[in-house]
Amino acid sequence: MNLTQFPRRRYTHGPTPIEKLSRLSKLLGGPDIYIKRDDLLGLTGGGNKTRKLEFLVADALAQGADTLITFGAIQSNHCRLTAAAAAQEGLKCRLVLEEAIPNTYSPTNTGNNLLFHLLGVEKFIRPPADCDPDVELQKAADQARAEGRKPYIIGIGGSNPIGATGYAACAQETLAQLFDMGINLDAFITPSGSTGTHAGLIAGFWGLNSQIPVVGINVSRDRPAQEKKCYDLLCATTKRLGISQTPPRSTVECLDDYVGEGYTIPTEPMKEAVRLLAAAEGILLDPVYTGKAMAGLIDLVKKRRFQKGQNIMFLHTGGAPAIYYYSDLFLR
């Protein structure tokens, strides 16, 4: 797997740290738990979308784009980081923001909404509920072209084969770190949403002949739909990377036990997981992705899916700026 063939912008200096969660491991009485701190990636507030944007923005610049257009929920971490990348590159940014839960949007919302404004987003587009994201993105791009712009569309979460390449690079980075640390990893746990991170990790490990299983914790869809979405992207990504053999369907595992009532809707286990990691390790999770994924990891340890003597890693995909929007969930 040769990633140097793909154009890339660099928004992070060096690899993100891997830390042992010693106190959490002791509290749970199970395996040794490590965390890959992709919340410390570059761009404003960090998070997994930075790795995807390194390849997506490089592609946009190669095509001569002057405006990035993307789609997300009203507190989208992906939209925040797209705006940050646009600011660093001197590009304009337009956001199509969907209100996933009725009556939750306000122009004065804090969290990521505040950062959208600080980062200089040029235009906010509010589509109708339950719209088709691809249609809305195309409308926004057509409007930009009519104004003389050269737009570049980035789909939800940056999750296409170009964006997923960022997490094939993360797999490569992680294996090098594990070798230096002398750690043999038994499982890698990741939030699974738009699937670019999940599919990219599997593709990267597979392309490097690693047998580390990647376990996705769903944040939105049911298991059959999520696994199909992830596997479709995995196949497209391995093709882009030039990996001769596509990973088998069995490499994709997406657990839907921790979604709750739906995307962005809080759950009690999520709140407990966010509080626990903050109090035990001083690390902030977010309510939408990493909080639910950590709740899943904790439950899997309690159910003895992972046991003493094993090493497991949790991918911290960021999202902490959104926690301020959800402050009423955590204030005592």
C-alpha distance (Angstrom), angle and dihedral (degrees) to the residues before:
residue distance angle dihedral
M1 . . .
N2 3.79 . .
L3 3.81 111.7 .
T4 3.80 95.0 172.1
Q5 3.80 88.9 81.5
F6 3.82 90.7 72.2
P7 3.83 123.2 79.3
R8 3.79 111.7 -115.0
R9 3.78 139.3 -179.0
R10 3.81 115.6 -149.0
Y11 3.79 117.7 -135.2
T12 3.81 97.6 161.1
H13 3.79 128.2 60.4
G14 3.78 107.4 -137.4
P15 3.80 131.4 -25.7
T16 3.79 122.5 -40.3
P17 3.83 113.5 -108.3
I18 3.77 126.8 -97.1
E19 3.79 111.0 -145.3
K20 3.78 131.4 -174.4
L21 3.81 113.5 -124.2
S22 3.78 93.6 -144.4
R23 3.80 97.7 165.6
L24 3.80 94.1 46.4
S25 3.81 90.7 46.9
K26 3.80 90.2 52.5
L27 3.80 93.6 45.9
L28 3.81 92.0 52.4
G29 3.80 94.4 42.2
G30 3.79 93.1 -143.7
P31 3.80 136.0 93.7
D32 3.78 126.7 -15.5
I33 3.80 105.1 -89.6
Y34 3.80 122.7 -150.5
I35 3.78 128.7 -175.9
K36 3.80 128.5 -146.1
R37 3.80 103.8 -145.4
D38 3.80 102.5 -141.1
D39 3.79 86.4 148.7
L40 3.82 82.7 78.9
L41 3.79 94.7 59.6
G42 3.79 118.4 123.5
L43 3.82 127.4 -88.5
T44 3.78 123.6 62.3
G45 3.80 111.1 -33.2
G46 3.80 95.0 -12.4
G47 3.79 127.6 -120.8
N48 3.78 141.7 147.6
K49 3.80 96.2 -70.3
T50 3.81 88.8 71.2
R51 3.81 90.7 71.9
K52 3.80 91.2 51.2
L53 3.80 92.8 46.7
E54 3.79 91.6 55.1
F55 3.80 88.1 69.8
L56 3.81 98.8 30.6
V57 3.80 95.1 52.0
A58 3.80 90.9 45.6
D59 3.80 87.1 56.1
A60 3.81 91.1 46.9
L61 3.81 91.8 52.3
A62 3.79 91.5 46.7
Q63 3.82 87.7 56.4
G64 3.79 92.2 50.3
A65 3.81 95.6 -112.7
D66 3.78 120.6 169.4
T67 3.82 99.1 -177.7
L68 3.81 131.0 49.7
I69 3.80 116.1 -152.3
T70 3.79 123.3 -172.6
F71 3.80 142.8 160.2
G72 3.79 132.2 -128.9
A73 3.77 148.4 132.2
I74 3.80 119.3 -70.2
Q75 3.83 91.0 -93.5
S76 3.79 95.7 37.5
N77 3.80 115.8 162.3
H78 3.79 88.3 -162.8
C79 3.81 91.3 56.9
R80 3.82 90.6 49.2
L81 3.79 92.5 52.9
T82 3.80 93.7 43.1
A83 3.80 88.2 54.9
A84 3.81 89.9 48.6
A85 3.81 92.4 50.6
A86 3.80 90.1 48.6
A87 3.81 90.2 51.8
Q88 3.81 92.1 50.7
E89 3.80 92.2 48.7
G90 3.81 96.4 43.9
L91 3.80 92.3 -114.2
K92 3.80 129.3 136.0
C93 3.79 119.9 -114.2
R94 3.81 131.9 -151.8
L95 3.79 123.4 -174.4
V96 3.79 129.7 -154.4
L97 3.82 103.0 -156.3
E98 3.79 122.5 -165.5
E99 3.80 122.5 -157.9
A100 3.81 99.9 -136.1
I101 3.82 93.3 -178.7
P102 3.84 114.2 41.5
N103 3.80 118.3 -110.2
T104 3.80 95.8 10.6
Y105 3.80 98.2 109.8
S106 3.77 123.1 93.0
P107 3.81 127.6 160.8
T108 3.81 87.0 -128.7
N109 3.81 96.1 54.4
T110 3.80 114.4 132.9
G111 3.80 125.7 -144.2
N112 3.78 114.5 59.0
N113 3.79 91.9 -10.3
L114 3.80 89.6 66.5
L115 3.80 90.3 49.7
F116 3.82 92.1 50.9
H117 3.79 87.5 63.1
L118 3.79 95.7 43.4
L119 3.80 90.5 50.5
G120 3.79 91.4 56.2
V121 3.80 102.8 -111.8
E122 3.79 104.1 -171.9
K123 3.77 100.1 -151.1
F124 3.80 138.9 10.4
I125 3.80 118.5 -153.0
R126 3.80 119.1 -164.9
P127 3.82 110.8 -160.0
P128 3.80 124.2 -165.7
A129 3.80 117.6 -86.9
D130 3.81 116.0 -85.1
C131 3.79 91.6 17.8
D132 3.79 124.8 158.4
P133 3.83 105.0 -100.1
D134 3.81 93.9 -153.3
V135 3.81 91.6 52.9
E136 3.81 92.3 48.1
L137 3.80 92.3 47.9
Q138 3.79 91.1 50.6
K139 3.81 90.5 50.3
A140 3.79 90.3 51.7
A141 3.81 91.4 48.4
D142 3.81 92.1 48.2
Q143 3.78 90.0 52.1
A144 3.81 91.0 49.7
R145 3.80 91.0 50.5
A146 3.80 90.1 50.1
E147 3.80 86.5 57.3
G148 3.80 91.5 53.5
R149 3.81 96.7 -99.4
K150 3.80 130.3 135.9
P151 3.82 102.6 -135.3
Y152 3.78 127.4 -166.3
I153 3.81 116.2 -156.8
I154 3.79 118.3 -141.8
G155 3.80 111.3 -168.7
I156 3.80 125.4 -137.7
G157 3.79 110.9 -50.3
G158 3.79 92.1 -6.8
S159 3.80 84.7 -87.4
N160 3.77 107.2 158.4
P161 3.82 128.4 103.7
I162 3.82 91.2 -83.6
G163 3.80 93.3 52.4
A164 3.81 93.7 40.9
T165 3.80 88.0 58.1
G166 3.80 85.6 74.8
Y167 3.78 90.1 66.1
A168 3.78 93.5 45.4
A169 3.81 82.6 58.8
C170 3.81 88.8 49.1
A171 3.80 90.5 54.1
Q172 3.80 89.2 52.7
E173 3.81 91.1 48.3
T174 3.81 92.2 47.8
L175 3.80 95.0 50.7
A176 3.80 90.6 52.5
Q177 3.81 90.2 50.8
L178 3.80 93.0 47.5
F179 3.80 90.1 51.7
D180 3.81 91.4 52.0
M181 3.82 91.0 46.9
G182 3.80 94.1 46.3
I183 3.81 93.2 -125.0
N184 3.79 123.7 146.9
L185 3.80 105.6 -156.8
D186 3.81 121.5 -144.7
A187 3.81 98.7 -171.9
F188 3.80 142.0 -0.3
I189 3.83 116.8 -144.8
T190 3.81 120.7 -157.4
P191 3.79 138.1 169.0
S192 3.81 108.3 -109.1
G193 3.80 117.8 -150.3
S194 3.79 121.7 126.9
T195 3.86 84.3 6.5
G196 3.82 99.9 -130.7
T197 3.79 91.9 115.3
H198 3.80 93.9 43.2
A199 3.82 96.0 45.4
G200 3.80 92.5 42.9
L201 3.80 92.3 53.6
I202 3.80 93.0 50.5
A203 3.81 91.1 47.0
G204 3.80 91.7 49.0
F205 3.79 96.0 47.9
W206 3.80 90.7 44.3
G207 3.80 92.5 48.9
L208 3.80 89.4 52.2
N209 3.81 93.6 49.0
S210 3.78 93.2 -112.0
Q211 3.79 121.0 149.5
I212 3.82 96.4 -157.4
P213 3.83 106.6 137.0
V214 3.80 115.7 -132.3
V215 3.80 114.8 -146.0
G216 3.79 116.2 -162.2
I217 3.79 121.7 -153.3
N218 3.80 107.6 -153.9
V219 3.80 120.1 -130.1
S220 3.81 99.1 -177.3
R221 3.82 122.0 4.3
D222 3.77 135.3 55.4
R223 3.78 118.5 -99.7
P224 3.84 100.9 -98.5
A225 3.82 93.7 48.6
Q226 3.81 93.5 44.3
E227 3.77 94.7 47.4
K228 3.80 91.8 49.7
K229 3.81 91.3 48.6
C230 3.79 91.8 48.2
Y231 3.79 95.0 46.0
D232 3.81 93.0 48.5
L233 3.80 89.8 54.0
L234 3.81 91.5 43.2
C235 3.81 90.4 56.3
A236 3.81 92.2 48.8
T237 3.81 92.0 46.3
T238 3.80 95.9 49.7
K239 3.80 88.0 50.5
R240 3.80 91.0 52.6
L241 3.80 91.2 48.2
G242 3.79 91.6 52.2
I243 3.80 94.2 -118.2
S244 3.79 104.8 160.7
Q245 3.80 98.4 -148.9
T246 3.80 122.0 48.6
P247 3.81 113.7 -134.5
P248 3.82 113.8 -107.1
R249 3.78 120.0 -100.5
S250 3.81 88.7 -109.6
T251 3.82 90.7 71.3
V252 3.83 89.5 72.0
E253 3.80 115.6 81.1
C254 3.81 120.1 167.2
L255 3.81 116.5 175.8
D256 3.81 115.9 -153.8
D257 3.82 99.3 -174.5
Y258 3.81 93.9 101.7
V259 3.82 103.8 46.5
G260 3.81 93.9 93.8
E261 3.80 115.5 -170.0
G262 3.77 93.4 -18.1
Y263 3.79 150.2 -66.6
T264 3.83 114.8 -21.7
I265 3.83 90.9 2.3
P266 3.83 109.2 125.0
T267 3.80 123.9 -123.5
E268 3.79 130.4 -160.5
P269 3.84 93.9 -120.3
M270 3.82 88.3 52.3
K271 3.81 91.6 53.4
E272 3.80 91.0 47.9
A273 3.82 91.2 49.4
V274 3.82 93.2 49.7
R275 3.80 91.2 49.2
L276 3.80 92.9 45.3
L277 3.80 97.0 51.9
A278 3.80 92.3 44.5
A279 3.82 93.1 50.0
A280 3.81 96.8 39.4
E281 3.81 101.7 38.1
G282 3.81 107.8 11.8
I283 3.81 91.3 -118.9
L284 3.80 122.8 133.1
L285 3.78 120.1 -138.9
D286 3.80 126.1 -172.4
P287 3.82 127.6 -117.4
V288 3.81 97.9 -125.1
Y289 3.81 106.3 46.8
T290 3.78 119.8 1.7
G291 3.81 95.4 33.2
K292 3.80 92.4 57.8
A293 3.80 91.9 40.8
M294 3.80 91.8 51.6
A295 3.80 89.4 48.1
G296 3.80 86.1 55.5
L297 3.80 93.3 49.0
I298 3.83 91.5 49.9
D299 3.79 91.5 49.8
L300 3.80 92.7 47.9
V301 3.81 89.9 52.7
K302 3.81 90.7 49.0
K303 3.81 89.4 50.5
R304 3.84 88.6 50.0
R305 3.79 95.9 -117.7
F306 3.81 82.5 134.9
Q307 3.79 120.1 32.8
K308 3.78 144.4 -173.8
G309 3.76 113.6 -63.5
Q310 3.80 93.3 34.7
N311 3.80 127.4 105.3
I312 3.80 119.1 -140.7
M313 3.78 130.5 177.2
F314 3.79 129.8 -148.6
L315 3.79 119.5 -154.1
H316 3.80 111.0 -137.0
T317 3.81 101.2 -151.5
G318 3.81 93.6 -175.2
G319 3.78 126.5 -127.5
A320 3.81 99.7 147.7
P321 3.86 94.4 134.9
A322 3.82 88.6 68.0
I323 3.80 91.6 58.9
Y324 3.79 90.0 79.4
Y325 3.80 89.7 61.9
Y326 3.81 88.2 54.5
S327 3.81 94.5 45.5
D328 3.83 93.5 126.0
L329 3.83 88.2 67.3
F330 3.78 93.3 61.7
L331 3.79 108.3 28.8
R332 3.77 109.9 106.6
